Amino acid sequence: MSSITLHLQDTDGSTHTLQARAGRSLMQAAVDAGLQGMAADCGGSLSCATCHVIVAPEWRAALPPVSADEAAMLEMTAAPAEAGSRLACQLKLGPALNGLQARMPATQY
């Protein structure tokens, strides 16, 4: 499988460039990299909102639509949801997302 490059801004403002295997989720890539701002309490089962990210405007059109379940979880984020808010567990990485830019909110709790 191919490698996908991601640029994820952490809660302290630092940007991390990650390499992840296609087919993994953005949440898994952030957890694998040990990023502190990615809590991912439910492990990607779409039963919490602790993998909240805000995707950069130029990347939003490349994402799949928000499902009803994801929309319900986004209403429970600790930091207010905003334009581009998504759950990283729902963003599967593939060639169309190579170079993806997102940031983590100030808190997941």
N, C-alpha and C positions, 0 to 999 in steps of 0.2 A: 504494500500500500504506500501511497505517496505521503509526503510530509507536508503539513500545513503550517504556515507561519502566522502567528497571532501577536497582536500588540495590546496588552491589557494593563491599564493604569490601575495601580493599587490605591488603597485608601490614603496613603501618605503622599500621593501625587507622583510617585515614581512609575515609570513605564517599563514593563517587562516584555521582552520579545521571547515568545515561546515557540517551540516546535512540537507539533502534535501529529499523531497518526490520523489519517483520514478515517472517518467512521466513529471516532471518539466524540464526546460532547465537549463544548467549551468548558463546562464545569469540571469534567475529568482532567482536561489539560491543565487547568488552574490548580486543582488539587494535587496532581502529579508534580507540579512545579513547586508546591509548598507555599503558595501565596496565602498570606495570613488573612486577607480580606475576603476569601472564598470559604465560607463556613460549610456549606453543602451538607447540612445535618441529616437530610433524608437519603443521601447517597444517589440522588437522581430519580427518585420514585414519584416526583411531582406531588409531594405531600407537605412541603414547607416552602418558604420563599427566601431561603438563606443562600441562594446562588444568584441573587439579583445582580444584573449588570445593566449598564446603559450603553447601547450600541451607538457608535458615531453615525451622524446623519447620512453620510455617503454610503454606508453599508446596509442601511435598513431595508432597502428594496431587494437586496439579495437574500433576505431571510424568509423562511417559511412563515405563513400567517400564524398569528397567535391562536391557539386552540381555546375552547371555552374553559377547559380545566386550567390552562396556564393563566388566562385572564382572571379567573377566580383567585388563584394564588397571588397574582400581582397586586390584588387589592389588599393583601396582607403583608406587604413588605414593610420592614422597619423604617427604612428611609422612604419618603414619598416617591411613588412611581412617577415617572416623567416620560416625555416623548422618547422613544427608543428603549424604554425599560423592557427587559426580557429576563426569563429564567435561563441561566446558562446551561442547565441540564437539558433544555429543549432545543438547543442549537447544535445540531450534528455537523461536524466539520467535513468539508469536501472541497474540491478545487475551486468552486465558486466563492468560497469564504477565505481563500488564501490571501493573507494580508489584513484580515479583519481587525478592526480597532474598536475597543470597548473600554469602559471604565467601571470600577466597582464603586458603589455608593459609600458614604461615610461609615455606615454601619449595616450589619445584617441582622442585628438584634434590637 
